[in-house]
Amino acid sequence: MYSFSDPLYLLLLLVLPLMAYWYLRGMKRSGGKIRYSDIGILKRLAPSAKQRLRHILFVMRLLAFTMLIFALARPQSSSKEEEISTEGVDIVLAMDVSSSMLAEDFKPNNRLEAAKLVAMDFIKGRRNDRLGMVIFAGESFTQCPLTLDYGVLLTLLEEIKVADKDWDGTAIGMGIINAVNRLRDSKAKSKVIILLTDGVNNSGQVAPVTAARIGQAFGVKIYTIGAGKRGTAMYPVNNPIFGRQYVPMQVEIDEETLKEIARITNAKYFRATNERKLKAIYDEIGEMEKTKIEVKEFTRYEEYFIYFLGLGLLLLLLELILNNTYFKKLP
């Protein structure tokens, strides 16, 4: 962007037409008269180069004053720049993948598919945060370490399936420990675990509350989500005779333990009874754990008046030299 720092000086340009007017008026008044008996020969004489260029001195003077006025107005270019500083949030999603997550009380999906869809939307809505994924059933595994490559994380999230029988169960404590281990060396302003489960801890070597205290020692906040409607939910089973059938299953979520985990780590417990509520919970957590972004805008200026000043002085000097040499008038 180009602008003038002191544009009021441009009003001086109005003087230039007056200078031109007085110059033309002065030319008409300053002529002398000589009488000739015959001017035919004079008419056949071509004007000399000096005669043709006699007005160039005045033009140079006008240009010089124009350049000097521009210099007074201080032309400059400006470019806006932004300095962005962020205080990132490191978040690990710890997701229960035990077989009970197949219960279909989150219509039209089962609990696991609903949790995956909501987690995908949550990931897509983050900026400048490192995200990771831990899954747990009877054991716990890191599905994806902390990363800014959300595309990779989304692909790995999509591949999550319910645990096989050989490692089925609900090891909430081990899920927390694994997630804390991902965050313990983090330098982020906020370190967060979002733990989703639909059951009661029945596996693993570490109790959930003990794991929460370890997380607290590392400055980790653990938001806990109990997934499942109240009462019973339909659960699919494979009958060797009748094929796939649905049976009612009692929903058992250890809400007291999940509330205690959240309290210890200065976080919050939520209960999700359907996919819509689960999405609202992730949105609320996302609002509470927003990345702080500071944007400082500043403008850089580059001055150009020196070029106009130099050109104006050069034209004045050139006019002075020509006026006292080539265009010098004899008395």
PyMOL commands that set and color helices and strands:
alter all, ss='L'
color gray80, all
select helices_A, chain A and resi 7-29+40-44+49-52+56-73+99-102+111-124+150-158+165-167+172-183+208-217+255-264+275-288+305-323
alter helices_A, ss='H'
color red, helices_A
select strands_A, chain A and resi 2-4+75-87+89-96+130-136+140-147+190-197+220-227+232-239+243-250+269-272+292-303
alter strands_A, ss='S'
color yellow, strands_A
deselect
rebuild
show_as cartoon
